Amino acid sequence: MSVQSKKEKLPIVVTIYGGFWLSQYGLEELNPICTNLNQLGFAIWNIEYRRLGELDGGFPGTYNDVINALTLLRI
């Protein structure tokens, strides 16, 4: 017997952590929130971006990273 999987569309939550845009903070800061939202039935898109103190961090690099990530999200 073959099992056919049903593709299910989940509501999507996009998270963009704050972290003061400093390099010592990363997207893992939101892991507990993302895990909780996922357990509640949401698909999670936790965006990483270059931060201050990293090559090209700050404007416009950080802004471009967020825009590029959102552009990749297909609904």
C-alpha atoms as an extended CHARMM CRD file, in Angstrom:
* protein
*
        75  EXT
         1         1  MET       CA              0.0000000000        0.0000000000        0.0000000000  PROA      1               0.0000000000
         2         2  SER       CA              1.3610000000        3.3960000000       -0.9270000000  PROA      2               0.0000000000
         3         3  VAL       CA              1.0170000000        6.3930000000        1.3290000000  PROA      3               0.0000000000
         4         4  GLN       CA              0.2120000000        9.6070000000       -0.4490000000  PROA      4               0.0000000000
         5         5  SER       CA              1.1860000000       12.7730000000        1.3580000000  PROA      5               0.0000000000
         6         6  LYS       CA             -1.1180000000       15.7300000000        1.2540000000  PROA      6               0.0000000000
         7         7  LYS       CA              0.5390000000       19.0690000000        0.6470000000  PROA      7               0.0000000000
         8         8  GLU       CA             -0.7580000000       21.4630000000        3.2110000000  PROA      8               0.0000000000
         9         9  LYS       CA             -0.4170000000       25.2300000000        3.0370000000  PROA      9               0.0000000000
        10        10  LEU       CA              0.4210000000       26.6780000000        6.4150000000  PROA      10              0.0000000000
        11        11  PRO       CA              0.1470000000       30.3180000000        7.4590000000  PROA      11              0.0000000000
        12        12  ILE       CA              3.6250000000       31.8550000000        7.3590000000  PROA      12              0.0000000000
        13        13  VAL       CA              5.2110000000       33.9770000000       10.0710000000  PROA      13              0.0000000000
        14        14  VAL       CA              8.3040000000       35.9540000000        9.0850000000  PROA      14              0.0000000000
        15        15  THR       CA             10.5990000000       36.7780000000       11.9980000000  PROA      15              0.0000000000
        16        16  ILE       CA             13.3260000000       39.3950000000       11.8700000000  PROA      16              0.0000000000
        17        17  TYR       CA             15.2110000000       39.5180000000       15.1380000000  PROA      17              0.0000000000
        18        18  GLY       CA             16.3290000000       42.8700000000       16.4660000000  PROA      18              0.0000000000
        19        19  GLY       CA             19.5580000000       42.2680000000       18.3580000000  PROA      19              0.0000000000
        20        20  PHE       CA             20.4210000000       45.9360000000       17.9930000000  PROA      20              0.0000000000
        21        21  TRP       CA             21.9130000000       44.9390000000       14.6170000000  PROA      21              0.0000000000
        22        22  LEU       CA             25.1110000000       43.9700000000       16.4730000000  PROA      22              0.0000000000
        23        23  SER       CA             27.1720000000       40.9600000000       15.4120000000  PROA      23              0.0000000000
        24        24  GLN       CA             27.0980000000       39.2370000000       18.8090000000  PROA      24              0.0000000000
        25        25  TYR       CA             23.3470000000       38.6030000000       18.4830000000  PROA      25              0.0000000000
        26        26  GLY       CA             21.8740000000       36.2900000000       15.8750000000  PROA      26              0.0000000000
        27        27  LEU       CA             18.6690000000       34.7900000000       14.6290000000  PROA      27              0.0000000000
        28        28  GLU       CA             18.9710000000       31.9620000000       17.1850000000  PROA      28              0.0000000000
        29        29  GLU       CA             17.6600000000       34.4800000000       19.7310000000  PROA      29              0.0000000000
        30        30  LEU       CA             14.2070000000       33.8220000000       18.2570000000  PROA      30              0.0000000000
        31        31  ASN       CA             14.4430000000       29.9990000000       18.2830000000  PROA      31              0.0000000000
        32        32  PRO       CA             12.0910000000       29.5580000000       21.2730000000  PROA      32              0.0000000000
        33        33  ILE       CA              9.4560000000       31.8080000000       19.7050000000  PROA      33              0.0000000000
        34        34  CYS       CA              9.8250000000       30.1490000000       16.2960000000  PROA      34              0.0000000000
        35        35  THR       CA              9.5350000000       26.6820000000       17.8290000000  PROA      35              0.0000000000
        36        36  ASN       CA              6.3970000000       27.6920000000       19.7100000000  PROA      36              0.0000000000
        37        37  LEU       CA              4.7960000000       29.2290000000       16.6060000000  PROA      37              0.0000000000
        38        38  ASN       CA              5.6760000000       26.1400000000       14.5650000000  PROA      38              0.0000000000
        39        39  GLN       CA              4.0570000000       23.8970000000       17.1750000000  PROA      39              0.0000000000
        40        40  LEU       CA              0.9370000000       26.0590000000       16.8520000000  PROA      40              0.0000000000
        41        41  GLY       CA              0.7840000000       25.2650000000       13.1150000000  PROA      41              0.0000000000
        42        42  PHE       CA              2.6900000000       28.1050000000       11.4790000000  PROA      42              0.0000000000
        43        43  ALA       CA              5.4710000000       27.8410000000        8.9320000000  PROA      43              0.0000000000
        44        44  ILE       CA              8.3710000000       30.0070000000       10.0920000000  PROA      44              0.0000000000
        45        45  TRP       CA             10.7360000000       32.1050000000        7.9660000000  PROA      45              0.0000000000
        46        46  ASN       CA             13.4400000000       33.3170000000       10.3740000000  PROA      46              0.0000000000
        47        47  ILE       CA             15.5750000000       35.8020000000        8.4490000000  PROA      47              0.0000000000
        48        48  GLU       CA             19.3190000000       36.1740000000        8.9020000000  PROA      48              0.0000000000
        49        49  TYR       CA             21.0960000000       39.3530000000        7.8460000000  PROA      49              0.0000000000
        50        50  ARG       CA             24.5010000000       41.0070000000        8.0510000000  PROA      50              0.0000000000
        51        51  ARG       CA             24.9060000000       43.0260000000       11.2060000000  PROA      51              0.0000000000
        52        52  LEU       CA             27.0870000000       45.9250000000       12.3190000000  PROA      52              0.0000000000
        53        53  GLY       CA             30.6410000000       44.7210000000       12.7520000000  PROA      53              0.0000000000
        54        54  GLU       CA             30.3230000000       42.2920000000        9.8420000000  PROA      54              0.0000000000
        55        55  LEU       CA             31.4010000000       42.9280000000        6.2440000000  PROA      55              0.0000000000
        56        56  ASP       CA             28.7880000000       45.2040000000        4.6000000000  PROA      56              0.0000000000
        57        57  GLY       CA             26.6030000000       45.1640000000        7.7200000000  PROA      57              0.0000000000
        58        58  GLY       CA             24.4070000000       48.2040000000        8.2760000000  PROA      58              0.0000000000
        59        59  PHE       CA             22.7300000000       50.1930000000        5.5460000000  PROA      59              0.0000000000
        60        60  PRO       CA             22.2540000000       49.1850000000        2.7690000000  PROA      60              0.0000000000
        61        61  GLY       CA             23.6430000000       45.6400000000        3.2710000000  PROA      61              0.0000000000
        62        62  THR       CA             21.3510000000       44.6880000000        6.1480000000  PROA      62              0.0000000000
        63        63  TYR       CA             18.3260000000       46.1630000000        4.3780000000  PROA      63              0.0000000000
        64        64  ASN       CA             19.1760000000       44.3060000000        1.1630000000  PROA      64              0.0000000000
        65        65  ASP       CA             19.5420000000       41.0110000000        3.0340000000  PROA      65              0.0000000000
        66        66  VAL       CA             16.0470000000       41.3200000000        4.4940000000  PROA      66              0.0000000000
        67        67  ILE       CA             14.5220000000       42.3310000000        1.1410000000  PROA      67              0.0000000000
        68        68  ASN       CA             16.2890000000       39.4520000000       -0.6320000000  PROA      68              0.0000000000
        69        69  ALA       CA             15.0350000000       36.9540000000        1.9510000000  PROA      69              0.0000000000
        70        70  LEU       CA             11.4680000000       38.1970000000        1.6300000000  PROA      70              0.0000000000
        71        71  THR       CA             11.7330000000       38.0370000000       -2.1560000000  PROA      71              0.0000000000
        72        72  LEU       CA             12.6260000000       34.3360000000       -1.9150000000  PROA      72              0.0000000000
        73        73  LEU       CA              9.4770000000       33.6200000000        0.0660000000  PROA      73              0.0000000000
        74        74  ARG       CA              6.8620000000       32.2780000000       -2.3020000000  PROA      74              0.0000000000
        75        75  ILE       CA              3.2830000000       32.1930000000       -1.1950000000  PROA      75              0.0000000000
